[in-house]
Amino acid sequence: MRGPRGVPDVLAAVDLGSNSFHMVVARYSHGQLIIIDRLREMVRLAAGVAENGRLDKDIAARAIACLQRFGQRLRDMRADSVRVVGTNALRLAHSKQAFLERARAALGHPIEIISGMEEARLIYSGIAHTMPDVPGRRLVVDIGGGSTEMIIGERFTPLELESLQMGCVALSERFFRDGRISAKRMERARLAARLELEPVQVAFRRRGWDRAAGSSGSVRAIQEAIQALDPAARAITPAGLARAIDYCVEVGHIRELNLEPITEDRRPVFPGGLAILAEVFAVLGVKEMHFAEGAMREGLLYDMLGRLRREDARERTVRAMQQRYHVDIAQAERVETTARAFLARTRGPWRLTDPLAELALKWAARLHEIGLDVSHSGYHRHGAYLLENADMPGFPREEQRLLARLVGTHRRKLALEGVEELMPPWDRGAVYLIVLLRLAVLLHRGRSAAALPNIGLRATPRSLEVRLPSRWLRAHPLTAADLQQEVEYLRAGGIHLRLGRRRGRAT
């Protein structure tokens, strides 16, 4: 049964985590997502990111091989809608463009690199949609390979979000790299985790929660290890964590971690994850935690479903930013309407067929004046800074960067520095969206509610002809002057703008 409002039959989410790569495939049926396949491979990508940010070639090759297997499964299952996200290891890696292009070819889908806060939001969504919907607040802790996300939420709404720079791979590499486990090393690892947790301790304790849930392979392995040591244990508790730490110190080496839940590929990162969770319990005063099956990949599926059913988190974020930065909504709507009309007439010649083209253009139009809340002088640059650095729920980093480039170049001299650093196809396509936004803003500079005249547009790959009624131009000399100046500005960006006059009255 095909889902309503164009929801595809089969959706898939791929999580390129710092420790493991996960893929989950679901079928949409009768208003529900039914999981039909899962794949997981431990890649330990975080261990391949050096201090200088370079990605180790061998680990990169292992990652690509894994993604080729994932890609084959996606093609076999004919998934109609797929999202692929990278997390902390890819956030930290430098010079990753070549890897991302190879990864895209292996999977057959582009990769979005998301912020830690967006990762936290998606994790909470995955858990909230897969656990019983009970009253009260829920603390969620997800220990990844390179970062740990903590969230307090109520039902489906996150109330407190945090992403900390500590993960089971990073901490294990730092304190247990040679495999030896001692009480002294464990205490140093816990101290490192404590230092990361200290800045968020007050906010989380003040918010409070009624029950705690943990997600990720580390939390599962810890809970099952505690149960293996004490079959009567039904949850993770401070006593159970202490027992697991004593066991690790007693055996003294990761190769001696012979409990069945601690699999061979889990052993190298188990001590780091255990140290983190023990400090989460100690710093926040957690009394009991249960493992939750849901995780970020399930959150991705529900986020995709929301987008397809017009419940896009990005739309909510844009509306919230408009309110926060006191945007002139009427002016933003005028600019958006004109920019989207221009896109409809240039989409073919400029190859702007990607759905994100229209989305990015409309969001940029709605947010192009947010910098005015900082200062009128150079407000386009202030707006770009806000868009690139703000926490924007629903937006992958690359989409934020694209919006920042559009807003940052929508007026004055055309500075395209940084545009070529965007991911394809926006390293080339963004300049066309910039041109359309600039023209829409220019034509509405007077902030008048009066309708624009009938405007003729004709585009070629490197040029745009704009034709306006002669009478309208004579009645709007400042706009005519701005258009003449725009010819010079766009020439610097390699776009030839031609201005023409058309006979007839303005409408």
LINMOQUI-V121604 format. One record per residue. N is the residue number from 1. RES is the residue in three letters. PSI is psi as a letter, one per 40 degrees, with the letter a starting at -180 (* if undefined). D_CENTER is the distance of its C-alpha to the mean C-alpha in whole Angstrom. Layout:
n res psi d_center
N RES PSI D_CENTER
N RES PSI D_CENTER
This chain:
n res psi d_center
1 MET h 30
2 ARG i 28
3 GLY i 25
4 PRO i 26
5 ARG f 25
6 GLY e 24
7 VAL h 22
8 PRO i 22
9 ASP d 24
10 VAL h 22
11 LEU i 18
12 ALA i 16
13 ALA h 13
14 VAL h 13
15 ASP h 11
16 LEU g 12
17 GLY i 13
18 SER e 15
19 ASN d 18
20 SER i 18
21 PHE h 16
22 HIS i 16
23 MET h 17
24 VAL h 18
25 VAL h 19
26 ALA i 21
27 ARG h 23
28 TYR h 23
29 SER h 27
30 HIS f 29
31 GLY e 26
32 GLN i 24
33 LEU h 22
34 ILE h 24
35 ILE h 23
36 ILE e 25
37 ASP i 23
38 ARG i 22
39 LEU i 21
40 ARG h 21
41 GLU h 22
42 MET h 22
43 VAL d 21
44 ARG f 20
45 LEU d 18
46 ALA d 18
47 ALA e 22
48 GLY e 22
49 VAL h 20
50 ALA i 23
51 GLU d 23
52 ASN e 23
53 GLY e 20
54 ARG i 21
55 LEU h 20
56 ASP h 24
57 LYS d 25
58 ASP d 26
59 ILE d 23
60 ALA d 21
61 ALA d 24
62 ARG d 24
63 ALA d 20
64 ILE d 21
65 ALA d 24
66 CYS d 22
67 LEU d 19
68 GLN d 22
69 ARG d 24
70 PHE d 20
71 GLY d 21
72 GLN d 24
73 ARG d 24
74 LEU d 21
75 ARG d 24
76 ASP d 27
77 MET e 25
78 ARG f 24
79 ALA h 21
80 ASP d 21
81 SER h 17
82 VAL h 14
83 ARG h 11
84 VAL h 10
85 VAL i 7
86 GLY i 8
87 THR b 8
88 ASN d 11
89 ALA d 13
90 LEU d 12
91 ARG d 10
92 LEU d 14
93 ALA h 16
94 HIS i 17
95 SER f 19
96 LYS e 16
97 GLN d 17
98 ALA d 20
99 PHE d 18
100 LEU d 15
101 GLU d 18
102 ARG d 20
103 ALA d 17
104 ARG d 16
105 ALA d 20
106 ALA d 21
107 LEU d 18
108 GLY e 19
109 HIS i 15
110 PRO i 13
111 ILE h 10
112 GLU h 6
113 ILE h 6
114 ILE i 3
115 SER i 5
116 GLY d 8
117 MET d 8
118 GLU d 5
119 GLU d 7
120 ALA d 10
121 ARG d 10
122 LEU d 9
123 ILE d 12
124 TYR d 14
125 SER d 14
126 GLY d 15
127 ILE d 17
128 ALA d 19
129 HIS e 19
130 THR e 21
131 MET i 23
132 PRO h 26
133 ASP g 26
134 VAL i 28
135 PRO i 29
136 GLY i 28
137 ARG i 25
138 ARG h 23
139 LEU h 21
140 VAL h 19
141 VAL h 18
142 ASP h 16
143 ILE h 18
144 GLY a 16
145 GLY d 17
146 GLY e 16
147 SER i 14
148 THR h 16
149 GLU h 14
150 MET h 16
151 ILE i 16
152 ILE h 19
153 GLY i 19
154 GLU h 22
155 ARG b 22
156 PHE e 19
157 THR h 18
158 PRO h 16
159 LEU d 18
160 GLU h 17
161 LEU h 14
162 GLU i 14
163 SER h 13
164 LEU i 16
165 GLN g 16
166 MET h 19
167 GLY i 19
168 CYS d 21
169 VAL d 21
170 ALA d 21
171 LEU d 24
172 SER d 26
173 GLU d 26
174 ARG d 27
175 PHE e 30
176 PHE f 31
177 ARG d 30
178 ASP e 34
179 GLY e 34
180 ARG h 36
181 ILE h 36
182 SER i 38
183 ALA d 38
184 LYS d 38
185 ARG d 34
186 MET d 33
187 GLU d 34
188 ARG d 32
189 ALA d 29
190 ARG d 29
191 LEU d 30
192 ALA d 27
193 ALA d 25
194 ARG d 27
195 LEU d 26
196 GLU d 22
197 LEU d 23
198 GLU d 25
199 PRO d 23
200 VAL e 22
201 GLN d 25
202 VAL d 27
203 ALA d 24
204 PHE d 23
205 ARG d 27
206 ARG d 28
207 ARG d 25
208 GLY i 27
209 TRP i 26
210 ASP d 28
211 ARG i 27
212 ALA i 25
213 ALA i 23
214 GLY i 21
215 SER i 19
216 SER i 18
217 GLY d 21
218 SER d 22
219 VAL d 23
220 ARG d 25
221 ALA d 27
222 ILE d 28
223 GLN d 29
224 GLU d 31
225 ALA d 33
226 ILE d 34
227 GLN d 35
228 ALA d 37
229 LEU d 38
230 ASP g 39
231 PRO e 40
232 ALA e 40
233 ALA h 37
234 ARG e 35
235 ALA i 32
236 ILE h 30
237 THR i 32
238 PRO d 33
239 ALA d 37
240 GLY d 35
241 LEU d 32
242 ALA d 35
243 ARG d 37
244 ALA d 34
245 ILE d 34
246 ASP d 38
247 TYR d 38
248 CYS d 36
249 VAL d 38
250 GLU d 41
251 VAL d 40
252 GLY e 39
253 HIS i 37
254 ILE d 34
255 ARG e 36
256 GLU e 38
257 LEU g 36
258 ASN e 37
259 LEU h 36
260 GLU d 35
261 PRO d 32
262 ILE g 31
263 THR i 30
264 GLU d 31
265 ASP e 28
266 ARG d 27
267 ARG d 30
268 PRO d 28
269 VAL e 25
270 PHE d 27
271 PRO d 29
272 GLY d 26
273 GLY d 24
274 LEU d 27
275 ALA d 27
276 ILE d 24
277 LEU d 25
278 ALA d 28
279 GLU d 27
280 VAL d 25
281 PHE d 28
282 ALA d 30
283 VAL d 28
284 LEU e 27
285 GLY f 30
286 VAL h 29
287 LYS d 32
288 GLU i 30
289 MET i 27
290 HIS i 27
291 PHE h 24
292 ALA h 22
293 GLU d 21
294 GLY i 18
295 ALA a 15
296 MET d 11
297 ARG d 12
298 GLU d 14
299 GLY d 12
300 LEU d 10
301 LEU d 14
302 TYR d 14
303 ASP d 11
304 MET d 13
305 LEU d 16
306 GLY d 15
307 ARG d 14
308 LEU d 17
309 ARG f 19
310 ARG f 18
311 GLU f 17
312 ASP h 13
313 ALA d 11
314 ARG d 11
315 GLU d 14
316 ARG d 15
317 THR d 13
318 VAL d 15
319 ARG d 18
320 ALA d 18
321 MET d 17
322 GLN d 20
323 GLN d 22
324 ARG d 21
325 TYR e 22
326 HIS f 25
327 VAL i 24
328 ASP g 27
329 ILE d 26
330 ALA d 29
331 GLN d 29
332 ALA d 25
333 GLU d 26
334 ARG d 29
335 VAL d 27
336 GLU d 24
337 THR d 27
338 THR d 29
339 ALA d 26
340 ARG d 25
341 ALA d 29
342 PHE d 29
343 LEU d 26
344 ALA d 28
345 ARG e 31
346 THR e 29
347 ARG d 26
348 GLY d 29
349 PRO d 30
350 TRP e 27
351 ARG f 25
352 LEU f 22
353 THR e 22
354 ASP h 18
355 PRO d 17
356 LEU d 15
357 ALA d 18
358 GLU d 19
359 LEU d 16
360 ALA d 15
361 LEU d 19
362 LYS d 19
363 TRP d 16
364 ALA d 18
365 ALA d 21
366 ARG d 20
367 LEU e 19
368 HIS e 21
369 GLU e 23
370 ILE d 21
371 GLY e 23
372 LEU d 26
373 ASP e 25
374 VAL d 26
375 SER i 28
376 HIS d 30
377 SER h 31
378 GLY f 28
379 TYR d 26
380 HIS d 23
381 ARG d 23
382 HIS d 22
383 GLY d 20
384 ALA d 18
385 TYR d 17
386 LEU d 16
387 LEU d 13
388 GLU d 12
389 ASN e 13
390 ALA i 12
391 ASP h 10
392 MET g 9
393 PRO h 8
394 GLY e 6
395 PHE h 5
396 PRO i 3
397 ARG d 5
398 GLU d 8
399 GLU d 8
400 GLN d 9
401 ARG d 11
402 LEU d 13
403 LEU d 14
404 ALA d 15
405 ARG d 17
406 LEU d 18
407 VAL d 19
408 GLY e 21
409 THR f 23
410 HIS e 24
411 ARG i 28
412 ARG a 30
413 LYS i 30
414 LEU h 28
415 ALA h 26
416 LEU e 24
417 GLU h 23
418 GLY d 19
419 VAL d 19
420 GLU e 20
421 GLU e 18
422 LEU i 15
423 MET i 14
424 PRO i 17
425 PRO e 18
426 TRP e 17
427 ASP d 19
428 ARG d 22
429 GLY d 21
430 ALA d 19
431 VAL d 23
432 TYR d 24
433 LEU d 22
434 ILE d 23
435 VAL d 26
436 LEU d 26
437 LEU d 24
438 ARG d 27
439 LEU d 30
440 ALA d 29
441 VAL d 28
442 LEU d 32
443 LEU e 33
444 HIS e 33
445 ARG d 33
446 GLY e 36
447 ARG f 34
448 SER i 37
449 ALA e 36
450 ALA i 39
451 ALA i 38
452 LEU i 37
453 PRO i 40
454 ASN h 40
455 ILE h 38
456 GLY h 38
457 LEU h 35
458 ARG h 36
459 ALA i 33
460 THR i 34
461 PRO d 31
462 ARG e 32
463 SER i 34
464 LEU h 34
465 GLU h 37
466 VAL h 37
467 ARG h 40
468 LEU i 41
469 PRO h 44
470 SER d 47
471 ARG d 48
472 TRP d 45
473 LEU d 44
474 ARG d 47
475 ALA e 47
476 HIS g 43
477 PRO d 44
478 LEU d 41
479 THR d 39
480 ALA d 41
481 ALA d 41
482 ASP d 37
483 LEU d 37
484 GLN d 40
485 GLN d 38
486 GLU d 34
487 VAL d 36
488 GLU d 37
489 TYR d 33
490 LEU d 32
491 ARG d 34
492 ALA d 33
493 GLY e 29
494 GLY e 31
495 ILE h 32
496 HIS h 35
497 LEU h 35
498 ARG h 39
499 LEU h 40
500 GLY i 43
501 ARG i 45
502 ARG i 46
503 ARG i 49
504 GLY i 49
505 ARG i 48
506 ALA i 45
507 THR * 43
